[in-house]
Amino acid sequence: MNEIVFQVTQEADGGYTAECLTENIFTEGDTWAELQKNVMDAVAGFFFDREKPRHVRLHLVKDELLAVG
């Protein structure tokens, strides 16, 4: 496996959540740096007994509401 992708969402409180699109892996962090560390820890734990992916992609999804008028 070359790559797994996490969909990352910034929460209203400023933290982040990350959910893997192909495996049952979910984690969160208060900062971007903490999220990166938690994702890597979660991936290492999930793949502890099998070959790990070579890359992890974090895809940030930003939902923004704009007022019209």
URQUINOR-V838979 format. One record per residue. N is the residue number from 1. RES is the residue in three letters. PHI is phi in whole degrees, 0 to 359 (none if undefined). OMEGA is omega in whole degrees, -180 to 180 (none if undefined). NEAR is the number of other ideal C-beta (glycine too) atoms within 10 Angstrom. Layout:
# URQUINOR-V838979
[[N:RES:PHI:OMEGA:NEAR] [N:RES:PHI:OMEGA:NEAR]]
This chain:
# URQUINOR-V838979
[[1:MET:none:-179:12] [2:ASN:277:-170:6] [3:GLU:208:167:10] [4:ILE:238:-174:20] [5:VAL:241:174:17] [6:PHE:249:171:24] [7:GLN:272:-177:14] [8:VAL:252:179:22] [9:THR:237:174:15] [10:GLN:274:-177:15] [11:GLU:278:-179:10] [12:ALA:299:-180:6] [13:ASP:279:178:6] [14:GLY:100:178:8] [15:GLY:281:-178:15] [16:TYR:230:170:22] [17:THR:238:-179:15] [18:ALA:225:179:23] [19:GLU:233:179:15] [20:CYS:290:-177:19] [21:LEU:278:-175:11] [22:THR:240:-180:11] [23:GLU:233:-179:16] [24:ASN:272:-179:7] [25:ILE:232:180:18] [26:PHE:218:176:12] [27:THR:206:-179:21] [28:GLU:210:177:17] [29:GLY:200:180:17] [30:ASP:284:179:13] [31:THR:233:179:11] [32:TRP:297:180:14] [33:ALA:297:178:9] [34:GLU:294:178:14] [35:LEU:298:179:22] [36:GLN:303:179:16] [37:LYS:297:-179:13] [38:ASN:295:177:16] [39:VAL:297:-180:23] [40:MET:297:177:12] [41:ASP:296:-180:11] [42:ALA:294:178:19] [43:VAL:295:179:19] [44:ALA:300:179:10] [45:GLY:292:-178:10] [46:PHE:294:-177:16] [47:PHE:259:-174:15] [48:PHE:301:-175:8] [49:ASP:247:178:5] [50:ARG:210:-177:7] [51:GLU:297:-180:7] [52:LYS:276:175:13] [53:PRO:293:180:17] [54:ARG:283:-178:9] [55:HIS:223:173:10] [56:VAL:238:178:18] [57:ARG:255:175:12] [58:LEU:256:-178:14] [59:HIS:255:-178:11] [60:LEU:280:177:13] [61:VAL:252:-179:8] [62:LYS:245:179:7] [63:ASP:254:-176:7] [64:GLU:234:180:4] [65:LEU:255:179:4] [66:LEU:250:178:4] [67:ALA:279:178:4] [68:VAL:248:175:3] [69:GLY:123:none:2]]
